[in-house]
């Protein structure tokens, strides 16, 4: 069994793999309000509840964009799973070139998305991750990471709109029947949700236009992250939806890097 841990700004997602198949996954808040032992107990309880035999875990990989939580999960991996985890970063021998001015500033989750997306679909790709931030990761036809775009996430935009205004309320994020709102809540819902879909549409068109200068074929568009289903349901631009792309990337990177290092000479 292999455990992939994706530590995001809002949630931490943990996947349990048997070879290449994701057997179980769980999502918990990325919080500092629990101790290391409390998080460890919660994770073990949830994994055991999903039928995962902790004793069969022989590898752990971590992708994290929250440095203060990374150490907690490294310690958890050692104590609970008895494994030294692989930490995903641009410093690893990933088998691709990262065309960022400074590759260390590419988020681990974005690297995982690029690796997993290319392994499944080839390239070129536009991978859109609808999380706390909405990120666009661009993968070349040879698998290289070309760069991307970072924008506010859908929930982040909604929360910030409420936080920064005196009279706009928190709203549930679902679409009303009409694009033209007749009250404050429906006006915000259409603005936030349709605004996100239309912003994605415009951004994809701009990226595709620039990619045509260096690629011979049109990039495939893949969506992942919490709001990927909503956007995919409301846009024909999304060609594939992959809910576990970061977890898949962690597993692939571990296989490429760590298992090779563990092989006997």
Number of C-alpha atoms within 10 A of each C-alpha: 19 23 27 26 28 28 25 19 16 13 15 19 20 23 24 26 21 14 10 12 12 18 15 16 18 14 15 15 14 17 13 11 9 11 11 16 14 10 20 20 13 14 18 17 12 18 18 12 10 14 10 19 13 17 10 11 18 13 22 26 29 25 27 23 16 16 9 10 18 18 13 16 21 18 18 22 21 13 13 17 20 16 18 16 22 20 20 23 22 18 9 14 12 18 12 13 14 19 13 13 9 9 16 12 10 20 16 24 24 26 24 24 29 27 26 23 27 22 14 10 12 17 22 26 25 26 29 26 27 24 21 20 17 22 21 26 22 28 26 20 18 12 21 20 25 16 17 18 12 12 15 16 19 22 21 14 17 22 14 13 17 15 13 9 9 8 10 14 15 14 16 12 16 12 17 15 9 10 13 11 15 9 8 12 17 21 16 24 20 20 17 20 23 16 14 19 18 14 12 20 15 11 14 20 12 11 16 20 12 11 20 12 8 10 14 10 12 15 22 20 21 24 26 24 20 16 19 20 17 14 22 18 9 13 14 10 16 22 11 15 18 18 16 18 25 29 27 25 28 31 28 19 24 25 14 15 16 18 11 11 11 8 7 5 5
